[in-house]
């Protein structure tokens, strides 16, 4: 949990976040949350009524503080989509909880902010076709499960097959990242697939999960991207989407290191890339 505070401190120190571009989400509408998630599961989590097995699958002990933090993070992703609709690009300092399923949590994920945001965009008519580009090292299995029967939301997962979760979802668009993949090979993979996917699906909104667990020093990843590789990845994705005149909302996804300052800096590469792309596009 420390990485979220440290990310904010890192971005302030880098001059990437200040009073003028920082927004704080309000309380989350439970109605919006329950339009995506099973209402009974939502209520049991909020009331602290999950079973011991359910808590174990999530990997986090229940507390009132966890409830507040979880709801606020999902609200933050919804706010990020609103800002992206207004400005063309916005980045969250949290989010990317893609292992949460409609009626259960798993892998440190309680509610799936990507699914809640995509569902809200479509249900409110703010978008008709949402593309979720998930570059976390792990498959976005929960996100895929939400939209197996929904042609309006397309989850695309670039992930290492030789990693959690052991049981993969078969829906959506799954693109395998080889174990040990380096900077050049990863970027080439994106360059082969992403332009075609944008052309094929013609989304009018993109959600981007910029997981930092593709880093070579990540505790839970099996690929070999450097800081430069993650930065190049994020810059390519954001620039490609903005060049297509499609709004893009970015979340940080996973990242795991015993040194929380290091992982905060890795997550900060997303915001640095976004800032540079933003400046380039607004200078045109």
N, C-alpha and C positions, 0 to 999 in steps of 0.2 A: 504493500500500500504506500510505502514511502516514496515510490517513484513518481507518483502523481504530484505531490508537493514539490519534489525536487525538479520535475519538468517545468513547472511554473517558474521556479526560481531561476532555472537555467535560461529559459526564454527571456525573462526580464534582464538577466545579466548580458545576454547576447543582443539586446535591443530589439528583439522580435515581438515582444508583447509589452503593451503599455495601456494606459487608461483609455486611449482612443480606439483601440482595436480589441479590447477584452470585454467579453459579455458573460454574464452569470445567469445560468438557467434558473427558472422558477420551479415550483413544485410540479411534479409529474401528474398529469391527468390519469387517474386509474381507468377511466373509460377508454382512453387511447391505448393504454397498456393492455387492457382486456380485449380489445379488438384484434390483437395479435395472439396474446397468450391465453391459455385456458384460465377462466376466471377463478375456478376453484383452487388451482395451483397458486395464482397470485395472492388470493386471500390467505391461504395457509402459510405462505412465506411471510407475509406481512405480520401475521399473528404469531409467528414462531412455532408453527404446528407441523413443520416438516419432520419426517421420520429420520431416525439416525442414519439409515441407509441413504436417504436423499441428501442429507448434509455431507455424508462421506463422498458421494458422487460429485458434489459441488466442490468440496475441498476447503470450505470456509465455515467456521463455526458461526451459528446464528447470533445476532445481537441487534438491538434497536439501532445502534450506529451503522451496522451493515445494511439494514433496511434503508435508512436515510441516504447513505452513500450510493447504494444501488439505484434507487429511484432517481436521485439527482443526476447520476451519470447518464441514464437513459434520457432524461429530460434534456441533458446537454447535447446529446446527438440530435434530438428533435430540433433544438435551437440552432444547431449547426446547419441542418437542412434548410431552415428558414433563412438563415444568413446567406447560404449558398444561392438560394432562389433570388435573393435581393441583389447580391454582389457578384455572383458567378463562381465564387470559391470561398470556402470557410473550413477551418480546422478545429477539431475538438482536442482537448488535453486528456481525454479518456476515450472509452468506447471500444468497440470491436469484440464484444462478448459473444462470439459466433458459435460457441458450443452449447448454448442454451436452446432447448427444444420447446415446442409449444406448451407442453405440460410438465417439464422437468428441467432441472439445471444439471450441468456437468462441467468438468474442467475449469474451475474457477469462474464459471459463467452462470448467473442466476436468471437474468432476463436478457433476451437477445435484442440489443439496441438497434442493430442493423435491420432486423425483421420488423420491429416496431415502427421504425422510421419509414421503411419502404411501404409497409401496410398503410400508414397514415398518409403518405404522399399520394398513393393511388386512391384511397377511400375519399379523400378530400378533393380530388380532382386537380391537385397541384402538379401531378405528373401522371402520364398515361403508361409509360414504360420505364421502369427503373432497372438499371444494370448495377449489380453489386460486384465490384472488383476486389477480391479478397486475396491479398498477397502475404498473409500470415503463413508461417511455415507449416501450420497444421490445417487440415481440411476444415472448412467452415461447415461441418456436418449439421449442426443445428439449423443454420440459415437455410441450407438446402432442403431440410425437412419441412420448413414452413411453406415453401413455394413449389412443391412438386406438382401441384395441380393448378398453378396460377401462371398464365402466360404473360402477365403484366410485370412480373418481377423475375429477373434472370440472375441467379447466383453463379458467379464465375470464381472458381477456387484454384489458384496456383499454389500447390502444396507438395511437400515431400511425402511420398507414399509410405516410406519406411519410417513412420512416426505416428504419434497419437493423432486421432483415435485409431485403434487397431481395426475396428469395423467401420468401413467407409460408407458414406451414402452414395448412391449411384445416380441421383438426379442432378439437375443443373448442368453446368459445364465444368468438367474437371480436367486440369492440365498438370501433369506430373512434373515435379522438379526433382532431378536426380540427386541422390545423396552425394554430398561433396561439391555440389554445383558452385561455380565461382562467379565473379562479377560479370565477366564478358558473356558467359553462357546464359546467365539469368536474364540479362538485358536482351540478348538475342531472342530468348523465348518470348519475352513480352512483345518485341518488335514483330515477331511472326504472327502472334495470335491477336493482340489487342486491336490493331486497326481493322482486322477482319470481323471481330466481334462487334465493334462499334458500327461497322457498315451493315452487318447482318441484322442486328437487333434495333438499330436506330433509336437508342434511348433518349428520353428528354430529361433524364436525371441520372447521375452516377453517385453511388456511395463507394468510397475507397477505404478499405481496411489495410493500413500500412504497417503490418506487423514487423517489429524489429527483431523478432526471434529467428530471422534468416541470417543473423550475424554469425560470423565464424566463432565467436567466443560465447555465444548464448548457451545457457545450461541445458535447454530443452530443444535446441535445433540441431539439424544434421546437415546444414549447408554452410557454405564458406564465404558469404559476402562480407566485404570490409565496410567501413564507414563510407568510403567513396562509392561503393557499389549500392548501398542502400540509398544514398543521396541521389545517385544517377537514376535508380529505379523510380523513386518518388517524383523526381523532376520530369522524367519521361511520361509517366502516367498522367500527372496533372496537366502538363503541357499538351499532350495528345487530346485529352478531353476538352480542355479550354479552347483549343484550336478548332474543335468541332462545334463550338458555341453551346456546349452542354454544361449546366451547373454541376459542380462537384463538391461533395461534402466528405471530409477526410476524418477518420478516427485512427487511434494509435495502435490498436491491436496488442498482441502479446510481445513480451520481452522479458528475459529472465537472466539476472546476474547477481552474484552475492554483493557486488559493489553497486548500490542503487544509484550513485552518481553517474556511473558509466552507462547504465541502462537509460537513465533520464536523458543523457546526451544523445544516445542513439535514437530515442523517440524524437528528440528535437530536430533531427535531420529532416523529418517530414515538414516541419514548420519552416525550416530554412529553405528547403526546396520550394515550398508553396510561396514564400515571400519573394523569391527570385523570379519565379514564373509570373506571379502577380505583377511585379514591376515591369517585366518585359511586355506583357500583354496590355498593360495600361499605358505604356509608352508609345504604342502603335497608333 
